[in-house]
């Protein structure tokens, strides 16, 4: 399965990392400006629900090439002008043609909070994201034992990072809630079968309660889908491929919202 292949590649890359210099890392972190508030952007009263996390993604293992060579800065500006509440930037290189440098390029081009979307496995991944310009990080319940998920959420808070904790089924949502997740992303795509079930967000809204932000992910391609997510109570949606394939991602986002 492709997810296993991706995680194996991540672990192999981690094994090759040079040791950290704690003093140098602490000094670099201390010099950073505060992060842009991620969770607040997803409940911004100035924007009608669901707010959009618009994604920058050049390719994916399932879809292949989506927008080869796309500029993170150009797309970030388009997304902001079209009404996005936040941006998601893929940083995995082997499978998604991403790069950590894309975070800074996107951030310098707009005023929106930037989510690092990747397969993050340890505290160093989060520190790396913060140093690279991320305002928030993705944590995938399926990849992280409950105790590690709890630890990483605490580490993210210590760094000033927001978090999007991704779950697929009810049990994973319950794990995310038990770990203290404040923003839960509901992946409509089953990572084993790749089938989409848009009804998952409605169940997640009920499970999460009113105080947790619910983000609907995957399979959202039309204005009707956006309306469906609003009606089921999603605070935000994450949309990538449908926008990145369009002649103008910004125009596509504007049409999705209006």
C-alpha positions as CSV (number, residue, x, y, z in Angstrom):
1,X,0.0,0.0,0.0
2,X,1.3,3.5,-0.9
3,X,0.9,4.8,2.6
4,X,3.2,2.1,4.0
5,X,5.7,3.0,1.3
6,X,5.6,6.7,2.1
7,X,6.1,6.1,5.8
8,X,8.9,3.6,5.2
9,X,10.6,6.3,3.1
10,X,10.1,8.9,5.9
11,X,11.7,6.6,8.5
12,X,14.6,5.9,6.2
13,X,15.2,9.6,5.7
14,X,14.9,10.2,9.4
15,X,17.6,7.6,10.1
16,X,20.0,9.7,7.9
17,X,19.4,13.0,9.6
18,X,22.4,14.6,11.3
19,X,22.2,15.1,15.0
20,X,20.5,18.3,16.2
21,X,22.4,21.1,18.0
22,X,19.8,21.9,20.8
23,X,21.3,25.3,21.5
24,X,21.3,26.3,17.9
25,X,17.7,25.1,17.5
26,X,16.6,27.0,20.6
27,X,18.3,30.2,19.4
28,X,16.7,29.9,15.9
29,X,13.2,29.3,17.4
30,X,13.6,32.3,19.8
31,X,14.3,34.5,16.8
32,X,11.1,33.6,15.0
33,X,8.1,35.9,14.7
34,X,4.8,34.5,16.2
35,X,2.8,32.1,14.1
36,X,-0.4,33.2,12.3
37,X,-3.4,31.8,14.1
38,X,-4.6,28.7,12.3
39,X,-7.7,27.6,14.3
40,X,-9.0,31.1,14.6
41,X,-8.9,31.5,10.8
42,X,-11.1,28.4,10.4
43,X,-13.8,30.1,12.6
44,X,-13.3,33.6,11.3
45,X,-16.8,35.2,11.7
46,X,-16.0,37.5,8.8
47,X,-16.1,34.5,6.4
48,X,-19.1,32.3,5.9
49,X,-18.8,28.6,6.7
50,X,-17.2,26.5,5.5
51,X,-13.9,28.4,5.4
52,X,-11.4,27.0,2.9
53,X,-8.0,25.6,3.5
54,X,-6.7,25.8,-0.1
55,X,-3.9,23.4,-0.9
56,X,-0.8,23.7,-3.0
57,X,0.0,20.3,-4.5
58,X,2.0,19.6,-7.6
59,X,1.4,15.8,-7.8
60,X,0.2,12.8,-5.8
61,X,0.8,9.1,-5.9
62,X,-2.8,8.4,-6.8
63,X,-3.4,11.2,-9.3
64,X,0.1,11.5,-10.8
65,X,1.2,14.9,-12.1
66,X,-1.3,17.7,-11.2
67,X,0.5,21.0,-11.8
68,X,4.2,20.3,-12.5
69,X,6.5,23.2,-11.6
70,X,3.7,25.3,-10.0
71,X,5.0,28.3,-8.0
72,X,4.0,28.3,-4.3
73,X,4.1,32.1,-4.2
74,X,1.9,32.6,-7.2
75,X,-0.7,30.1,-6.1
76,X,-0.6,31.5,-2.6
77,X,-1.5,34.9,-3.8
78,X,-4.2,33.6,-6.0
79,X,-5.8,31.6,-3.1
80,X,-5.7,34.6,-0.8
81,X,-7.2,36.9,-3.3
82,X,-10.0,34.4,-4.0
83,X,-11.0,34.1,-0.3
84,X,-9.1,31.2,1.2
85,X,-8.9,31.3,5.1
86,X,-5.6,29.3,5.2
87,X,-3.2,27.4,2.9
88,X,-2.0,23.8,3.0
89,X,1.4,23.1,1.4
90,X,2.6,19.6,0.6
91,X,6.3,19.3,1.6
92,X,7.0,15.6,0.8
93,X,9.4,15.5,-2.1
94,X,9.6,11.9,-3.4
95,X,5.8,11.3,-3.7
96,X,4.3,14.8,-4.0
97,X,7.0,16.9,-5.6
98,X,7.0,19.1,-2.5
99,X,9.7,20.8,-0.5
100,X,10.1,22.5,2.9
101,X,11.2,25.6,1.0
102,X,7.7,25.9,-0.4
103,X,6.4,26.8,3.0
104,X,8.5,30.0,3.2
105,X,7.8,30.9,-0.4
106,X,4.0,30.7,0.2
107,X,4.2,32.5,3.5
108,X,6.2,35.4,2.1
109,X,3.6,35.8,-0.6
110,X,0.5,36.1,1.5
111,X,-0.9,36.9,5.0
112,X,-2.7,33.6,5.6
113,X,-1.7,30.9,8.1
114,X,0.3,28.1,6.4
115,X,-0.2,24.4,7.2
116,X,2.6,21.9,6.6
117,X,0.9,18.9,5.1
118,X,3.2,15.9,5.3
119,X,3.6,12.5,7.0
120,X,5.0,13.8,10.3
121,X,6.3,11.2,12.7
122,X,8.2,12.9,15.5
123,X,8.9,16.1,17.4
124,X,11.8,17.0,15.2
125,X,9.5,17.1,12.2
126,X,7.4,19.7,14.0
127,X,10.4,21.8,15.0
128,X,11.6,21.6,11.4
129,X,8.2,22.8,10.2
130,X,8.2,25.8,12.6
131,X,11.7,26.8,11.5
132,X,10.7,26.5,7.8
133,X,7.7,29.0,8.3
134,X,4.8,26.7,9.0
135,X,2.0,28.1,11.3
136,X,0.3,24.7,11.7
137,X,1.1,21.0,11.0
138,X,-0.9,17.9,10.0
139,X,-0.9,15.0,12.4
140,X,-2.4,11.7,11.1
141,X,-4.0,9.5,13.7
142,X,-3.4,6.4,11.7
143,X,0.4,6.9,11.8
144,X,0.8,7.8,15.5
145,X,0.2,5.8,18.6
146,X,-2.1,7.6,21.0
147,X,0.6,8.5,23.5
148,X,2.8,9.9,20.7
149,X,-0.1,11.9,19.3
150,X,-0.7,13.4,22.7
151,X,3.0,14.2,23.0
152,X,3.2,15.8,19.6
153,X,0.1,18.0,20.2
154,X,1.8,19.3,23.4
155,X,5.1,19.9,21.4
156,X,3.2,21.8,18.7
157,X,1.6,24.0,21.4
158,X,5.0,24.7,22.9
159,X,6.2,25.8,19.5
160,X,3.2,28.0,18.9
161,X,2.0,25.7,16.0
162,X,-1.6,25.0,15.3
163,X,-2.6,21.4,14.4
164,X,-4.9,19.6,12.1
165,X,-5.4,16.1,13.4
166,X,-6.6,13.9,10.6
167,X,-9.0,10.9,11.2
168,X,-11.0,8.7,9.0
169,X,-13.5,6.7,11.1
170,X,-15.2,7.1,14.4
171,X,-12.6,5.3,16.5
172,X,-9.8,7.6,15.1
173,X,-11.9,10.7,15.8
174,X,-12.3,9.5,19.4
175,X,-8.6,8.9,19.7
176,X,-8.0,12.5,18.4
177,X,-10.4,13.9,20.9
178,X,-8.9,11.9,23.8
179,X,-5.4,13.3,22.8
180,X,-6.7,16.9,23.1
181,X,-7.2,17.8,19.4
182,X,-8.9,21.1,18.9
183,X,-9.1,20.9,15.1
184,X,-10.0,17.5,13.5
185,X,-9.8,16.9,9.8
186,X,-12.1,14.2,8.5
187,X,-10.5,12.4,5.5
188,X,-13.4,11.2,3.4
189,X,-11.0,8.9,1.5
190,X,-10.3,5.5,2.9
191,X,-6.6,5.1,2.5
192,X,-6.9,1.4,1.9
193,X,-9.6,1.4,-0.8
194,X,-9.3,5.1,-1.9
195,X,-13.2,5.2,-1.8
196,X,-14.8,8.5,-0.9
197,X,-17.6,8.8,1.7
198,X,-18.8,12.4,2.1
199,X,-21.1,11.4,5.0
200,X,-18.2,11.1,7.4
201,X,-18.1,14.8,8.2
202,X,-21.7,14.8,9.5
203,X,-20.9,11.9,11.9
204,X,-17.7,13.7,12.9
205,X,-19.6,16.9,13.7
206,X,-21.8,14.9,16.1
207,X,-18.9,13.1,17.7
208,X,-16.7,16.2,18.1
209,X,-19.2,18.4,19.8
210,X,-19.6,22.2,19.3
211,X,-16.2,23.3,20.6
212,X,-13.9,21.3,18.2
213,X,-13.3,22.6,14.8
214,X,-14.2,20.1,12.1
215,X,-12.5,20.2,8.7
216,X,-13.9,18.2,5.8
217,X,-11.1,16.7,3.5
218,X,-11.0,14.9,0.2
219,X,-13.5,14.6,-2.6
220,X,-14.8,18.1,-2.4
221,X,-15.0,19.3,-6.1
222,X,-18.2,21.3,-6.7
223,X,-20.3,24.1,-5.2
224,X,-22.8,21.4,-4.3
225,X,-20.2,19.6,-2.3
226,X,-19.4,22.8,-0.4
227,X,-23.0,23.4,0.4
228,X,-23.3,19.8,1.6
229,X,-20.3,20.3,4.0
230,X,-21.8,23.5,5.3
231,X,-25.2,21.8,5.9
232,X,-23.5,19.0,7.9
233,X,-21.8,21.5,10.2
234,X,-18.2,21.5,8.9
235,X,-16.4,24.6,10.0
236,X,-13.9,24.4,7.1
237,X,-13.0,22.3,4.1
238,X,-9.6,21.4,2.6
239,X,-9.5,21.5,-1.2
240,X,-6.5,20.9,-3.4
241,X,-6.6,18.8,-6.5
242,X,-9.8,20.3,-7.9
243,X,-8.2,23.8,-7.6
244,X,-4.7,22.9,-8.8
245,X,-5.9,21.2,-12.0
246,X,-7.9,24.3,-13.0
247,X,-6.5,26.8,-15.5
248,X,-6.6,29.4,-12.7
249,X,-6.6,27.9,-9.1
250,X,-7.8,31.3,-7.8
251,X,-10.7,31.5,-10.2
252,X,-11.7,27.9,-9.4
253,X,-11.7,28.7,-5.7
254,X,-13.8,31.8,-6.2
255,X,-16.3,29.8,-8.2
256,X,-16.3,27.1,-5.5
257,X,-17.2,29.7,-2.8
258,X,-19.7,31.7,-4.8
